[in-house]
Amino acid sequence: DLFVFSSITETQGLVVQEAMAYGVPAVAVAGGGASAGIVEGENGFTVKNDAAAFADKVLEVMSDDVLLARLSEGAVRFVRMHGTAEMADDVLQVYARVLGHKERSLTSGAVLR
């Protein structure tokens, strides 16, 4: 029903995206890549790295069926708009900037700068 993720070392947050692809919203600790794909109140929530705050947010979501349903719908919408091809483009853009090269986008064919 809810994907909970307490790691702050995840680099890209792929597990969060995978959960959302199945309509499962997330609560994750802010920081690292896992929280990057969470839009507050739309597809999940991020919390500070504090066990009590984390537990409180999980309980809040799980005790509110309307909120959970809305977040689930938002998770599916988000993944449709930000799928693996878009994530790959984001990574390629970072690499291109670091290397100072122009690369082609996987999804749009546009030149990355």
Contacts in CASP RR format, 6 or more apart in sequence:
PFRMAT RR
TARGET T0000
AUTHOR 0000-0000-0000
METHOD contacts of the structure
MODEL  1
DLFVFSSITETQGLVVQEAMAYGVPAVAVAGGGASAGIVEGENGFTVKND
AAAFADKVLEVMSDDVLLARLSEGAVRFVRMHGTAEMADDVLQVYARVLG
HKERSLTSGAVLR
1 24 0 8 1.000
1 62 0 8 1.000
1 68 0 8 1.000
2 24 0 8 1.000
2 25 0 8 1.000
2 26 0 8 1.000
2 27 0 8 1.000
2 58 0 8 1.000
2 61 0 8 1.000
2 62 0 8 1.000
2 68 0 8 1.000
3 15 0 8 1.000
3 16 0 8 1.000
3 19 0 8 1.000
3 20 0 8 1.000
3 24 0 8 1.000
3 25 0 8 1.000
3 26 0 8 1.000
3 27 0 8 1.000
4 26 0 8 1.000
4 27 0 8 1.000
4 28 0 8 1.000
4 54 0 8 1.000
4 58 0 8 1.000
5 15 0 8 1.000
5 16 0 8 1.000
5 26 0 8 1.000
5 27 0 8 1.000
5 28 0 8 1.000
5 29 0 8 1.000
5 34 0 8 1.000
6 28 0 8 1.000
6 29 0 8 1.000
6 54 0 8 1.000
7 29 0 8 1.000
7 34 0 8 1.000
8 29 0 8 1.000
8 31 0 8 1.000
8 32 0 8 1.000
8 34 0 8 1.000
8 49 0 8 1.000
9 32 0 8 1.000
10 16 0 8 1.000
10 32 0 8 1.000
10 33 0 8 1.000
10 34 0 8 1.000
11 32 0 8 1.000
11 33 0 8 1.000
12 33 0 8 1.000
12 36 0 8 1.000
12 87 0 8 1.000
12 91 0 8 1.000
13 32 0 8 1.000
13 33 0 8 1.000
13 34 0 8 1.000
13 36 0 8 1.000
13 37 0 8 1.000
14 87 0 8 1.000
15 34 0 8 1.000
16 26 0 8 1.000
16 28 0 8 1.000
16 34 0 8 1.000
16 35 0 8 1.000
16 37 0 8 1.000
16 38 0 8 1.000
17 37 0 8 1.000
17 79 0 8 1.000
17 82 0 8 1.000
17 83 0 8 1.000
17 84 0 8 1.000
17 87 0 8 1.000
19 25 0 8 1.000
19 26 0 8 1.000
19 75 0 8 1.000
20 26 0 8 1.000
20 43 0 8 1.000
20 75 0 8 1.000
20 76 0 8 1.000
20 78 0 8 1.000
20 79 0 8 1.000
21 75 0 8 1.000
21 76 0 8 1.000
21 79 0 8 1.000
23 72 0 8 1.000
23 73 0 8 1.000
23 74 0 8 1.000
23 75 0 8 1.000
23 76 0 8 1.000
23 79 0 8 1.000
24 72 0 8 1.000
24 75 0 8 1.000
25 43 0 8 1.000
25 44 0 8 1.000
25 61 0 8 1.000
25 68 0 8 1.000
25 71 0 8 1.000
25 72 0 8 1.000
25 74 0 8 1.000
25 75 0 8 1.000
26 34 0 8 1.000
26 38 0 8 1.000
26 43 0 8 1.000
26 44 0 8 1.000
26 45 0 8 1.000
26 75 0 8 1.000
27 44 0 8 1.000
27 45 0 8 1.000
27 46 0 8 1.000
27 47 0 8 1.000
27 54 0 8 1.000
27 57 0 8 1.000
27 58 0 8 1.000
27 61 0 8 1.000
28 34 0 8 1.000
28 35 0 8 1.000
28 38 0 8 1.000
28 45 0 8 1.000
28 46 0 8 1.000
28 47 0 8 1.000
29 35 0 8 1.000
29 46 0 8 1.000
29 47 0 8 1.000
29 48 0 8 1.000
29 49 0 8 1.000
29 54 0 8 1.000
30 46 0 8 1.000
30 47 0 8 1.000
30 48 0 8 1.000
30 49 0 8 1.000
31 46 0 8 1.000
31 49 0 8 1.000
35 46 0 8 1.000
37 43 0 8 1.000
37 78 0 8 1.000
37 82 0 8 1.000
38 44 0 8 1.000
38 45 0 8 1.000
38 46 0 8 1.000
39 78 0 8 1.000
40 46 0 8 1.000
41 71 0 8 1.000
42 71 0 8 1.000
42 74 0 8 1.000
42 78 0 8 1.000
43 71 0 8 1.000
43 74 0 8 1.000
43 75 0 8 1.000
43 77 0 8 1.000
43 78 0 8 1.000
44 61 0 8 1.000
44 71 0 8 1.000
44 75 0 8 1.000
45 57 0 8 1.000
45 61 0 8 1.000
47 53 0 8 1.000
47 54 0 8 1.000
47 56 0 8 1.000
47 57 0 8 1.000
60 67 0 8 1.000
61 67 0 8 1.000
61 68 0 8 1.000
61 71 0 8 1.000
62 68 0 8 1.000
85 106 0 8 1.000
85 107 0 8 1.000
86 107 0 8 1.000
88 106 0 8 1.000
89 105 0 8 1.000
89 106 0 8 1.000
89 107 0 8 1.000
89 108 0 8 1.000
89 112 0 8 1.000
92 103 0 8 1.000
92 105 0 8 1.000
92 106 0 8 1.000
92 112 0 8 1.000
93 103 0 8 1.000
93 112 0 8 1.000
95 103 0 8 1.000
96 102 0 8 1.000
96 103 0 8 1.000
96 112 0 8 1.000
96 113 0 8 1.000
97 112 0 8 1.000
97 113 0 8 1.000
102 111 0 8 1.000
102 112 0 8 1.000
102 113 0 8 1.000
103 111 0 8 1.000
103 112 0 8 1.000
104 110 0 8 1.000
104 111 0 8 1.000
104 112 0 8 1.000
105 111 0 8 1.000
105 112 0 8 1.000
END
